[in-house]
Amino acid sequence: MDSEAVRARLIPELDPRELAQLRVMVPTGYGLNCEAETSAAFELLGAEVERVHVAELLDDPGRLAGVAILAFIGGFSFGDHVASGRVFANRLRFRLGDALARYVADGGLAIGMCNGFQVMVKLGLLPGPLLAADAADRLAPQRASVVGNDRLGYRNAWVRMRCDPESPCVWTRGLDIIESPSRHGEGKLVLADDEIRAQLEAEHRVPVRYVDEQGAVSEAWPANPNGSPGGAAGLCDRSGRVFGLMPHPEAFLYAENHPRWRARADAGDSPGHGLGLRVFANGLRAAVTARRKSP
């Protein structure tokens, strides 16, 4: 795949020199294992990627300075002991919490896939500040969680998600259907109470929902691999810059990643790249736009 051609197709309005100046940070280590795919997603589109072991970031939160996008990757942080993402989230909250809150308040973007989403939810980055009492420079309390699938056990299969066109999420803007592998045993999104659910629904803060082959939102297995109410597959914060989802768009960077790629190619229905790249292209577009507006 010609990365320059793909970049020109997905984000033709962006100057490659601007993209090359964007720093994307990918924290690694402690059982995380999707750094190669996540890094490749941004690098294929022309951004600079810095992989940093979480221990180094905890020792020096100042490394967040100048970062345009923070990517929380998938894997099995701390072996999923206690609960998926719980130990990792606790370490980040008590060692890096204020720095992360300032990073978001200052306009930083963040994305998390699978274990990364689990961590962001248990950290309070998602759904983020909801009440007037929530401080901008402190992480919000945890108001959601990701728990065991209704159909117990690890599920590894491709899923379809429909994007909400009214969502503030910059990562899904202009997208309709996203297909990605889903690989998890704890992916059911639950919220603290019905009031929070109603608020998130009213603000269109559920950017992606599992749908069946007919495109209808589903709570039923296998279209919905975990039973999340309303088919919720992810969340965004109020700004739309912070986004997390359970499936893995970083695992669909090449057309050949899809299980039906050959049939699609033979039918002339292949764009020549994996559709997961469009999510990351949107993130880079938003980061460049924000940089242009900054003084």
C-alpha positions in Angstrom: 0.0 0.0 0.0 1.4 3.4 -1.1 1.2 5.4 2.1 1.5 8.8 0.3 -1.4 7.9 -2.0 -3.5 6.8 0.9 -2.7 10.0 2.8 -3.6 12.1 -0.2 -6.9 10.2 -0.6 -8.0 10.4 3.0 -6.7 13.9 4.1 -5.9 15.7 0.8 -6.4 19.1 2.4 -3.6 18.7 4.9 0.0 19.7 4.1 2.3 16.7 4.7 4.7 19.1 6.5 2.1 19.9 9.0 1.3 16.2 9.6 5.0 15.5 10.1 5.1 18.1 12.9 2.3 16.3 14.9 3.5 14.2 17.8 1.5 11.2 18.6 2.4 9.4 21.9 1.7 5.7 22.3 2.3 4.5 25.9 3.4 0.9 26.0 4.4 -1.8 28.5 2.8 -3.7 31.4 1.0 -6.2 29.1 -0.2 -3.8 26.4 0.5 -5.2 23.0 -1.1 -3.2 20.1 1.6 -0.6 19.8 2.8 -1.7 16.3 -0.7 -1.5 14.7 -1.6 1.8 16.5 1.8 3.4 15.6 1.4 2.2 12.0 -2.0 3.9 11.7 -0.6 7.3 12.4 2.7 6.8 10.6 1.0 5.7 7.4 -0.8 9.0 7.4 2.4 11.0 7.9 2.5 11.8 11.7 5.4 11.3 14.0 4.9 8.6 16.6 6.7 8.3 19.9 6.4 5.0 21.9 7.0 5.6 25.5 7.0 3.0 28.3 4.3 3.9 30.8 6.9 3.8 33.6 8.9 6.6 31.9 5.8 8.7 31.4 4.8 8.3 35.1 8.3 9.4 36.1 8.2 12.4 33.8 4.7 13.8 33.1 6.3 16.7 31.3 6.7 14.4 28.3 3.1 15.2 27.5 4.1 18.7 26.5 3.8 19.2 22.8 1.9 16.0 22.2 -1.0 16.4 19.8 -2.6 13.0 20.2 -2.4 10.4 23.1 -3.3 6.9 22.1 -4.2 4.3 24.7 -3.6 0.9 23.0 -5.2 -2.5 23.4 -3.8 -5.6 25.2 -4.0 -7.0 28.6 -2.5 -4.4 31.0 -1.4 -6.1 34.2 -2.9 -9.4 33.0 -6.4 -8.1 33.5 -6.1 -8.9 37.1 -8.9 -7.5 39.3 -10.7 -6.2 36.2 -9.6 -5.2 32.8 -7.8 -1.9 32.9 -8.4 -1.3 36.6 -4.8 -1.6 37.8 -3.4 0.5 34.9 -6.1 3.2 35.4 -5.3 3.4 39.1 -1.6 3.9 38.4 -2.4 6.7 35.9 -4.9 8.4 38.1 -2.6 8.7 41.1 0.7 9.3 39.3 -0.5 11.2 36.1 -4.1 12.3 36.8 -3.6 16.0 37.0 -1.3 16.1 34.0 -3.8 14.1 31.9 -6.6 16.5 32.9 -4.5 19.5 31.9 -3.6 17.9 28.7 -7.2 17.5 27.7 -8.2 20.9 29.0 -5.5 22.5 26.9 -6.9 20.9 23.7 -5.1 17.6 23.5 -6.7 14.7 21.6 -6.9 11.1 22.9 -8.1 7.8 21.5 -8.3 4.4 23.2 -9.1 1.0 21.7 -10.2 -2.1 23.7 -8.0 -2.2 26.9 -7.3 1.5 26.2 -11.0 2.2 26.3 -11.4 0.2 29.5 -8.6 2.3 31.0 -10.0 5.6 29.9 -13.4 4.8 31.3 -12.1 3.6 34.7 -9.7 6.6 34.8 -12.6 9.1 34.3 -11.3 10.5 31.0 -14.5 9.1 29.6 -17.2 10.2 29.6 -15.2 13.1 31.3 -16.6 16.0 33.2 -20.4 16.0 33.3 -21.4 18.1 36.3 -20.8 21.8 37.1 -18.7 20.7 40.1 -16.2 18.8 37.9 -13.0 20.7 37.7 -11.3 21.2 34.4 -7.8 20.6 35.8 -8.7 17.4 37.6 -9.9 14.0 36.3 -13.6 13.5 36.7 -14.8 10.7 39.0 -15.4 7.3 37.4 -19.0 7.3 36.2 -18.9 4.3 33.8 -17.3 0.9 33.6 -16.7 -1.9 31.2 -17.7 -5.3 32.6 -17.9 -8.9 31.5 -19.7 -9.8 28.3 -23.3 -11.0 28.7 -22.3 -14.1 26.9 -19.3 -15.0 29.1 -16.0 -15.6 27.5 -13.5 -14.0 25.2 -15.1 -13.1 21.8 -12.8 -12.6 18.7 -14.8 -11.6 15.6 -15.5 -8.7 13.3 -18.3 -6.3 14.1 -20.1 -3.5 12.4 -20.6 -0.1 14.0 -22.7 2.8 12.9 -21.5 6.3 13.6 -23.8 9.0 15.0 -23.7 12.0 12.6 -24.8 14.3 15.4 -22.0 13.3 17.8 -19.4 15.9 18.7 -16.7 13.2 18.2 -14.1 14.5 15.8 -12.8 10.9 15.3 -16.0 9.7 13.7 -17.0 12.8 11.8 -18.3 12.1 8.3 -18.1 8.3 8.8 -21.1 6.0 8.5 -20.2 2.3 9.0 -17.0 1.2 10.7 -16.0 -2.5 10.6 -13.3 -3.7 12.9 -12.2 -6.8 14.8 -13.6 -7.1 18.3 -11.4 -9.0 20.8 -12.5 -8.9 24.4 -14.1 -10.7 27.3 -15.1 -7.6 29.2 -16.7 -5.1 26.9 -20.2 -4.3 28.2 -20.4 -0.6 28.8 -22.4 0.3 31.9 -23.1 3.8 33.4 -23.5 4.9 37.0 -27.2 5.7 36.7 -30.0 6.5 34.3 -29.5 10.2 34.6 -26.0 10.0 33.2 -27.2 7.7 30.5 -29.9 10.2 29.5 -27.4 13.1 29.5 -25.0 11.2 27.3 -27.7 10.2 24.9 -29.0 13.8 24.7 -25.5 15.1 23.9 -24.9 12.4 21.4 -21.9 11.2 23.3 -22.2 7.6 22.1 -20.5 8.0 18.7 -20.6 4.4 17.7 -23.1 1.6 18.1 -23.1 -2.1 17.2 -25.4 -2.8 14.2 -26.5 -6.0 12.6 -26.1 -6.9 8.9 -29.2 -4.8 8.1 -27.7 -1.8 9.8 -30.0 -1.8 12.8 -28.6 -1.0 16.3 -28.3 -4.3 18.2 -28.1 -5.5 21.7 -28.0 -9.2 20.6 -25.1 -11.5 20.1 -23.2 -11.9 17.8 -23.7 -8.4 16.2 -23.2 -7.0 19.7 -20.4 -9.1 21.2 -20.9 -8.0 24.8 -24.6 -6.9 25.3 -23.9 -3.2 25.8 -27.3 -1.4 26.3 -28.3 0.5 23.2 -25.5 -1.2 21.3 -23.0 1.3 22.7 -19.5 0.5 21.4 -17.7 3.6 22.6 -17.9 7.1 24.2 -16.6 10.5 23.7 -16.1 13.5 26.0 -18.0 16.7 25.6 -15.4 18.3 23.5 -15.4 15.4 21.0 -11.6 15.2 21.2 -11.4 12.3 23.6 -12.8 9.0 22.1 -12.7 5.4 23.1 -14.2 2.2 21.7 -14.0 -1.5 22.3 -13.3 -2.7 18.8 -9.9 -2.3 17.0 -9.9 0.1 14.1 -6.1 0.0 14.2 -6.4 -3.7 13.1 -8.0 -2.6 9.8 -5.3 -0.5 8.1 -5.0 -2.6 5.0 -7.8 -3.9 2.7 -6.3 -7.4 3.1 -7.1 -7.3 6.9 -10.7 -7.9 6.2 -11.9 -11.5 6.0 -13.8 -10.8 2.8 -11.1 -8.7 1.1 -10.7 -10.9 -1.9 -14.4 -11.0 -2.7 -14.6 -7.2 -2.3 -11.5 -6.7 -4.5 -13.0 -9.0 -7.2 -16.2 -7.0 -7.1 -14.4 -3.7 -7.4 -15.6 -2.7 -4.0 -12.2 -2.2 -2.3 -10.9 1.4 -1.6 -7.3 0.1 -1.5 -6.9 0.7 2.2 -8.4 -0.5 5.5 -11.4 1.5 6.5 -10.1 1.8 10.1 -7.6 4.3 8.8 -10.4 6.8 8.4 -10.8 7.1 12.1 -7.1 8.0 12.6 -7.2 10.4 9.6 -10.1 12.2 11.3 -8.0 12.5 14.5 -5.0 14.0 12.6 -7.3 16.4 10.7 -8.7 17.7 14.0 -5.2 18.0 15.5 -3.9 20.0 12.5 -7.0 22.2 12.6 -6.6 22.9 16.3 -2.9 23.7 15.8 -3.7 26.2 13.1 -6.1 28.0 15.4 -3.8 28.1 18.4 -1.9 31.4 18.9 
